[in-house]
Amino acid sequence: MTVAGAKLTISNVSHAYAGVPALADVSFDVPAGDLTALLGPSGCGKTTLLRIIAGFFRQTQGSVLVNGAPIDDLPAAKRNVGIVFQNYALFPHLDVARNVGYGLRAQGAKGPMVEARIDEMLRLVKMAKFANRLPGELSGGQQQRVALARALAVSPRIVLLDEPFSALDKALRLDMQIEVKSLLRQSGVTSIIVTHDQEEALSMADRIVVLNQGQIEQIGGPSELYDTPRSLFVNTFIGHVNVIEGRLLGREGSALAIDVAGVGRITVPTDKKYPPGQVLTVTVRPENLVPDPQGPFAGTVRQILPLGPVDVIEVVLPGGTALKVSLPHAVGGVTLAPGAALSLAVRDPAGCGVFSTASAPQTA
């Protein structure tokens, strides 16, 4: 089964509830066949934008276009957009086959064509042998497959997924992320997934639109957002990061020399420019720290968290700053204990971020 995906364009969309802004001049494109994630904390506007695309309500300003044509005046039923809801929204009194065929029959389709399409979709999501079961007789993962089959059955130009994995346990969630991504790839449909889960967005999406307080913070691929965030918000929201405050001493070649309380002078490569004396925030990922007897970050182990494939060690510096270092798990466990002295160094200084909350940085 192949569905022709459509290009989606969000053009200067703003929306307010009773005068309170929820979205502010949001613009971006989703190429045909791509899977884009709308990522951000609760209240950032991602679900509002999803509902605007679906046609559940009209935005205050701006336009939604599909293949270059505005769809703002089309009701939800005429937009040819499939939706997988957070709670799947399956009809409890209809069996799996009739749930999958509901949208087709609502569009007026009848006869053998409907049955053939239902069979095709159930085979696609590996649910053919459950065709006669009711939703209440299925697991969460099985219900999700049925909801996806129902959304794809009507050959939508765009599929919207609203927090589709939030009701699943962690082990099943990863399996379903892999499976759903594969199904969407196979179908060729343009897809948008709304999530507050950073790992979900990173693992599933071709591109991620990071929203904060109704505005776009950054748009990019998973690696780009993780490795080169443009703002402190993106850096701290996507993945785990250590945040260290210091004062700029000056520039040394291609790096900034920064004085960190309780640590001393560190250098961070960057082309950002700030005036000497500026208070800066330096960020470093836990996996970018390594034990080093000569390392500048000398502190005391406060706690150790074994997380399966990695061990996270929290080290408290003399100034009170706590750093987390992520190390591959060794057979037999970590030999360190709380209270032990441990010095850390940065593995790759180019992987550190530098930000200022006082003013926007300039680049050379």
Residue pairs with C-beta under 8 A, 6 or more apart in sequence:
1 120
1 121
1 124
1 152
1 186
1 187
2 187
2 188
3 152
3 155
3 156
3 157
3 187
3 188
3 189
4 32
4 157
4 188
5 32
5 33
5 34
5 157
5 158
5 188
5 189
5 190
5 191
6 32
6 66
6 67
6 157
6 158
6 190
7 29
7 30
7 31
7 32
7 66
7 67
7 68
7 190
8 29
8 30
8 53
8 64
8 65
8 66
8 158
8 190
8 192
9 28
9 29
9 30
9 63
9 64
9 65
9 66
9 68
10 26
10 27
10 28
10 29
10 49
10 53
10 62
10 64
11 27
11 62
11 63
11 64
11 65
12 25
12 26
12 27
12 61
12 62
12 63
13 23
13 25
13 26
13 27
13 49
13 52
13 59
13 61
13 62
13 63
13 64
14 21
14 23
14 24
14 25
14 26
14 59
14 60
14 61
14 62
15 21
15 22
15 23
15 45
15 48
15 49
15 52
15 59
15 60
15 61
16 22
16 60
21 214
22 45
22 48
22 214
23 45
23 48
23 49
23 52
23 59
23 214
23 215
24 214
24 215
25 61
25 62
25 215
26 45
26 49
26 62
26 211
26 214
26 215
26 216
27 62
27 216
28 209
28 216
28 219
30 36
30 158
30 190
30 192
30 207
31 190
32 67
32 190
33 188
33 189
33 190
34 190
34 191
34 206
34 207
35 181
35 184
35 185
35 191
35 192
35 193
35 204
35 205
35 206
36 191
36 192
36 193
36 205
36 206
36 207
36 208
36 209
37 192
37 193
37 194
37 195
37 200
37 201
37 204
37 205
37 207
37 208
37 209
38 46
38 49
38 50
38 192
38 193
38 194
38 195
38 209
38 211
39 46
39 195
39 196
39 198
39 201
39 208
39 209
39 210
39 211
39 237
39 238
40 46
40 196
40 210
40 211
40 212
40 217
40 237
41 196
41 212
41 237
42 196
43 213
44 211
44 212
44 213
44 214
45 211
45 213
45 214
45 215
46 194
46 195
46 196
46 211
47 162
47 194
49 194
49 211
50 160
50 162
50 192
50 194
51 57
52 58
52 59
52 64
53 64
53 81
53 158
53 160
53 192
54 76
54 79
54 81
54 83
54 160
55 71
55 74
55 75
55 76
55 77
55 78
55 79
55 81
56 76
58 72
59 72
63 70
63 72
64 70
64 71
64 72
65 71
66 79
66 157
66 158
67 157
71 79
77 106
80 154
80 155
80 156
80 157
80 158
81 156
81 157
81 158
81 159
81 160
82 103
82 150
82 151
82 152
82 154
82 156
82 158
82 159
82 160
82 189
83 151
83 159
83 160
83 161
83 162
84 144
84 147
84 148
84 151
84 159
84 160
84 161
84 162
84 164
85 147
85 162
86 162
86 163
86 164
86 166
86 167
87 167
88 135
88 143
88 144
88 146
88 147
88 167
89 147
90 99
90 135
90 143
90 146
90 147
90 150
91 98
91 99
91 102
91 135
92 134
92 135
92 136
93 134
94 102
94 134
94 135
95 131
95 132
95 133
95 134
96 122
96 127
96 130
96 131
96 132
96 133
96 134
96 135
96 138
96 146
97 118
97 122
97 131
97 132
99 135
99 146
99 150
100 118
100 121
100 122
100 146
100 149
100 150
100 153
101 114
101 115
101 117
101 118
101 153
102 150
103 150
103 151
103 153
103 154
104 114
104 117
104 118
104 153
104 154
105 114
107 154
109 117
117 153
118 131
118 153
119 128
121 149
121 150
121 152
121 153
122 128
122 130
122 131
122 149
124 149
124 152
124 183
124 186
124 187
125 145
125 146
125 148
125 149
125 183
126 145
127 142
127 145
127 146
127 149
130 138
130 142
130 146
135 143
135 146
138 146
140 167
140 168
140 169
140 172
141 168
141 172
141 175
141 176
144 164
144 165
144 168
144 176
144 180
145 179
147 164
148 159
148 180
148 183
151 159
152 159
152 183
152 187
152 189
156 189
157 189
157 190
158 189
158 190
158 191
158 192
159 184
159 189
159 190
159 191
159 192
160 191
160 192
160 193
160 194
161 180
161 191
161 192
161 193
161 194
162 194
163 194
163 195
163 196
164 180
164 193
165 173
165 176
165 177
165 195
165 197
165 200
166 197
168 176
173 200
174 203
177 200
177 203
177 204
180 204
181 203
181 204
184 191
193 200
193 201
193 204
193 205
195 201
198 237
198 238
198 239
201 208
201 222
201 238
202 208
202 222
202 225
202 226
202 238
202 239
203 222
205 222
206 221
207 219
207 220
207 221
208 219
208 220
208 221
208 222
208 225
208 238
209 216
209 219
210 216
210 217
210 218
210 219
210 225
210 233
210 234
210 237
210 238
211 217
212 233
212 237
217 230
217 231
217 233
217 234
218 225
218 229
218 230
218 231
218 234
220 228
225 234
225 238
226 238
226 239
227 351
229 235
229 238
229 353
231 355
232 281
232 283
232 353
232 355
232 357
235 241
235 283
235 353
235 355
236 243
236 283
239 285
240 285
240 286
240 324
240 326
241 283
241 284
241 285
241 286
241 353
242 283
242 284
242 285
242 286
242 289
242 323
242 324
243 281
243 282
243 283
244 260
244 263
244 281
244 282
244 283
244 284
244 321
244 323
245 260
245 261
245 279
245 280
245 281
245 282
245 321
246 258
246 259
246 260
246 261
246 263
246 266
246 279
246 280
246 282
247 258
247 259
247 277
247 278
247 279
247 280
248 256
248 257
248 258
248 259
248 274
248 275
248 276
248 277
248 278
248 279
248 280
249 257
249 258
249 259
249 265
249 276
250 256
250 257
250 276
251 257
251 273
252 267
254 269
254 270
254 271
255 267
255 268
255 269
255 270
255 349
256 267
256 268
256 270
256 272
256 274
256 280
256 354
257 265
257 266
257 267
258 265
258 266
258 267
258 268
258 280
258 282
258 354
259 265
260 266
260 282
260 319
261 319
261 321
262 317
262 318
262 319
262 320
262 321
263 296
263 297
263 298
263 317
263 319
264 296
266 282
266 296
266 346
267 349
268 282
268 349
268 352
268 354
269 349
269 350
269 352
270 354
271 363
271 364
272 354
272 361
272 362
272 363
273 361
273 362
273 363
273 364
274 280
274 356
274 359
274 361
278 356
278 358
278 359
279 356
279 357
279 358
280 354
280 355
280 356
281 353
281 354
281 355
281 356
281 357
282 352
282 353
282 354
283 352
283 353
283 354
283 355
284 323
284 346
284 351
284 352
284 353
285 326
285 351
286 312
286 323
286 324
286 325
286 326
287 326
287 347
288 346
288 347
288 348
288 351
288 352
289 297
289 323
289 324
289 325
289 326
289 344
289 345
289 346
289 347
290 325
290 327
290 344
290 345
290 346
290 347
291 325
291 327
291 342
291 343
291 344
291 345
292 343
292 344
292 345
293 343
294 343
294 345
295 343
295 344
295 345
296 343
296 344
296 345
297 315
297 317
297 323
297 343
297 344
297 345
298 317
298 318
298 341
298 342
298 343
298 344
299 315
299 316
299 317
299 318
299 323
299 341
299 342
299 343
299 344
300 315
300 316
300 339
300 340
300 341
300 342
301 313
301 314
301 315
301 336
301 337
301 338
301 339
301 340
301 341
301 342
302 314
302 315
302 316
302 322
302 338
303 313
303 314
303 338
304 311
304 312
304 313
304 314
304 334
304 336
304 337
304 338
305 311
305 312
305 313
305 314
306 329
306 333
306 334
307 329
308 329
309 328
309 329
310 326
310 327
310 328
310 329
311 326
311 327
311 328
311 329
311 330
311 333
311 334
312 324
312 325
312 326
312 327
313 324
313 325
313 327
313 334
313 336
313 342
314 322
314 323
314 324
315 322
315 323
315 324
315 325
315 342
315 344
316 322
316 323
317 323
323 344
325 344
327 334
336 342
346 352
354 361
355 361
